[in-house]
Amino acid sequence: MEMAESSDNEQEIGRKVIIKNFVALKKYMHPDPIIDCETDFELLTVTDRRTIQGKGLIEKNEAIFRKVMSKGARGYKDFKERLKKTWQTELLQLIVCAENGQNTREIEDRLKKIAVLSPEYIKHRGELKEDLMRFYKWSHSKVLLSPLIEENDTPLASFYIRPELNVNTLQDMFKTEGVANREIYLKADAGLGKTTFSKYLATSWYQAHCPDEDAQYFEMKDMDCMRDFDFVFLVLLRDSNTSCSVDELIFKLIISKLANSTSFTEEFIEKLLSREKCLVILDGLDEWTHPNTQCERGPRSIPHRNVREKCTIITTTRPWKLGDLNLSSNELGKTVELTKLSHDSAGTLVTRTLLRLKSPPHNMSIEIDDTSLVKEIFNSRVAHLAYVPLLLMYMICLSCEGFNIGKSKCELYVKIVELLLLRTTQKYGNIHKPLSSVNSSMLFLNMINVRNTSHS
């Protein structure tokens, strides 16, 4: 009975969405790919296809919509699957927004602009968007549960806690008084999660355009902001030491890894970056140096970029690197800072981490509960360090392994080194001196002596 009611409800939603957006759908949908698309459901019979093929564009679309509505909820679901398979993602996005009662004006404006492009460009554009979404879902939708647990990662969507920004919303980062910021520099100290934040932006983008079961974990205002970008390119600068331009970095580090990589020429990518509203994320400027090649472009302190009206570039870096760039205010654009976790966010991160450590595949036997651990950490003398995500994760791991987190920054760092050495011993077994016989203070002092000797 409940399944029948659900099906009837979905059928009614589909009927209303198609009727409400009928003008845009019949004007901008490409019918031939929809007709030829292979799915598990027979939306159109052979006779239907022959009859429709002889019509004009508008008439073809009208005939398709009549078939969709006559097939009920299953027909509506199949229609959305065909839109996805034929790379008509803007139309699919239009339908999803209409289902959720959201304003579709911006999407309709984009559809008008896309309509004047060549069919070949539209096809490659759709293929690229689908490939990027698949690539981000495969490569950037998970994060390490802890620096000490490298064997298994965890879904970013349900685990990630975003540190605070020194602006109120993502929209405030991307725009100033309604005007788009084309150059944005995001600075943050080590351990605050610049790379994870970059992955969060990329994941938010594909969830905004093609939501799945993980969409529930993202803030609606963040997804609304990321939906504004047609394409997002996440470039991890630490992976390149031979490229010095943004276009080259995108092509070598992203395009070459996509399913249909040979379909996307350098000329096509250049056109796309100029025509479409793109966000390029250059993560880890402090880990990149200009290759030692004959290059006449400047400045050499940042990857070279072409001036494009619709393209926004976010560069993440540590503060010291930003101070060394020697860029003009125009080149620097807007500077945003990723700050520490709030107290509530830090407590939530403790809860989520313990939950995952106790669950498969880790199945750790942990006696302490999240409430007790939060009290232990935030009543300690190093509580102020717990607002840095990386250090908080180390504190959690120390407590789970039976270590005391210490009474000072120095002691905490010594405990972290001890735990790292313990994990190394367990993994490789080539430490000659047993860890239990190592004096923590002497270990830390020896580390300092080695560091000072190397700099003298």
Sequence and secondary structure as in RCSB ss.txt:
>XXXX:A:sequence
MEMAESSDNEQEIGRKVIIKNFVALKKYMHPDPIIDCETDFELLTVTDRRTIQGKGLIEKNEAIFRKVMSKGARG
YKDFKERLKKTWQTELLQLIVCAENGQNTREIEDRLKKIAVLSPEYIKHRGELKEDLMRFYKWSHSKVLLSPLIE
ENDTPLASFYIRPELNVNTLQDMFKTEGVANREIYLKADAGLGKTTFSKYLATSWYQAHCPDEDAQYFEMKDMDC
MRDFDFVFLVLLRDSNTSCSVDELIFKLIISKLANSTSFTEEFIEKLLSREKCLVILDGLDEWTHPNTQCERGPR
SIPHRNVREKCTIITTTRPWKLGDLNLSSNELGKTVELTKLSHDSAGTLVTRTLLRLKSPPHNMSIEIDDTSLVK
EIFNSRVAHLAYVPLLLMYMICLSCEGFNIGKSKCELYVKIVELLLLRTTQKYGNIHKPLSSVNSSMLFLNMINV
RNTSHS
>XXXX:A:secstr
 HHHHHHHHHHHHHHHHHHHTHHHHHHH  HHHHHH   SS SS HHHHHHHHTS HHHHHHHHHHHHHHTHHHH
HHHHHHHHHHTT HHHHHHHHHHHTT   HHHHHHHHHHHTS HHHHHHHHHHHHHHHHHHHHHSSEEEEETTEE
EEEEEHHHH     BSSSSHHHHHEETTEE SEEEEE  TTS HHHHHHHHHHHHHHHHS  GGGGGS HHHHHH
HTT SEEEEEEGGG SS  BHHHHHHHHTGGGSTTGGG  HHHHHHHHHHS EEEEEE GGG    SS    S T
TS B    TTEEEEEEE HHHHHHS   HHHH EEEEB    HHHHHHHHHHHHHHHHSTTT     S HHHHHH
HHHTSTTGGGGGSHHHHHHHHHHHHTT    SSHHHHHHHHHHHHHHHHHHHH   SS GGGS HHHHHHHHHHH
HHHHH 
